[in-house]
Amino acid sequence: MNEKITYEIITDKDEILKWQKRFEYIIQYNTKKYKSKNITYKNKSEKDRDKKYDIHWSSDYNFWSTSFPYENDNREITRYKNWFGTKEPINNNLPLDCEISISSCINRESVLTASRFVVNSRKKTFVVHNGKIKKGKDEFWKNFDSIDVNGEPHVEICELSNTDYKKKQKKIKDFIDKMIKIKKENQTKSKNANNSSSTKHNESSHEIAQRVREIIIKINEKCRLQKKKDIFDQAALFKLWGNIEKPCKSRSDFKGFAENIYKLLREATRYINPNKKNRNDPYYIYMIPDNFIKKDPTKQFWGIVNTLRHYFVHDEIGNIAVVYKELLGKNTGPESEEEYLKLQIEVLILFEQSMEDLDGMT
């Protein structure tokens, strides 16, 4: 009878640091070091723009790596970032192809990274990935076999316990190559989506809104299958939906549209904190993760919804001219029925893209 192998996530901070050091040793084994290289990637922050990195090049498997701790605003939590690329470091600028990052605080859901260290029932330790990438979740699992870790699928990147470093580096390179393949497939899909976006502008508000609602229902169904709380309050979803899918032909129509989208995203995705004990504890728990809201293009959509709500519902101007310029192509607001409907369609298209991203992360 075959033994069933089980896996357990390592949660102790000191143990996580120990295995991170071990992982660094493996990926840097028998490599050549290059100093002060610039690494290029999308959405690079201002503070990181001029940062340089020491990297290690594996000529055996043709990939570079760099590892470093990254502290966010909460100094108790560290992310151990391990970056990889396949361009030989002859020149200064190196594109980032793959990231394997591990959080020092596994129990805090808001800072969970996609990778973590696990130990199996045979006392072997692995670095694994849960497949939760922003785009391409379906493509991810087409390329990898899964193991079960705490009831969720993960992929073994490599074992860390034994000393066959060459074999481990080969496994890491295989993971990098597959992630590059997934990224290219997503880029092709995005191009095809952009080519078809013009057809969306010819659709009715009802047609686009129906698709958005189906995505939201699908997200909630995924949560139930994972035995998690629904992200969206489904009763509120159906209650608010009338003003979201109804064609906007006036300022009054658009006010109801903007207000109900905001309520759906903020008020229908939260619940009262049952563990609130003092004034510093949050009154609400929000089901939409903060890191999702902060990512483009969702961050752009979130800002647009907030601005429209302030302007149409609370009569505050804010950055409304910027929104009009982006969505209508002019600095002034809608004047005719056609322009109100166009503004609504543009917002719904962004809404659909944002919910597709959330679906990919769920």
Secondary structure, DSSP 8 states (H G I E B T S, - for coil): ------EEE---HHHHHHHHHHHHHHHHTT-EEEEEEEEE-TT--GGGTT--EEEEEETTTTEEEEEEEEE-SSTT-EEEEEEEE-S-TTSSEEE--EEEEEES-TT-GGG--SEEEEEETTS-EEEEE----SS-HHHHHHH---EEETTEEEEEEEE-SSS-HHHHHHHHHHHHHHHHHHHHHHHHHHHHHHHHHHHHTTS-HHHHHHHHHHHHHHHHHHHHHTT---SS-HHHHHHHHHHHHS---SHHHHHHHHHHHHHHHHGGGEEE-TT--STTS-SEEESS-HHHHTSTTHHHHHHHHHHHHHHHTT---TTHHHHHHHHHSSSS---SHHHHHHHHHHHHHHHHHHHHHHHHH-
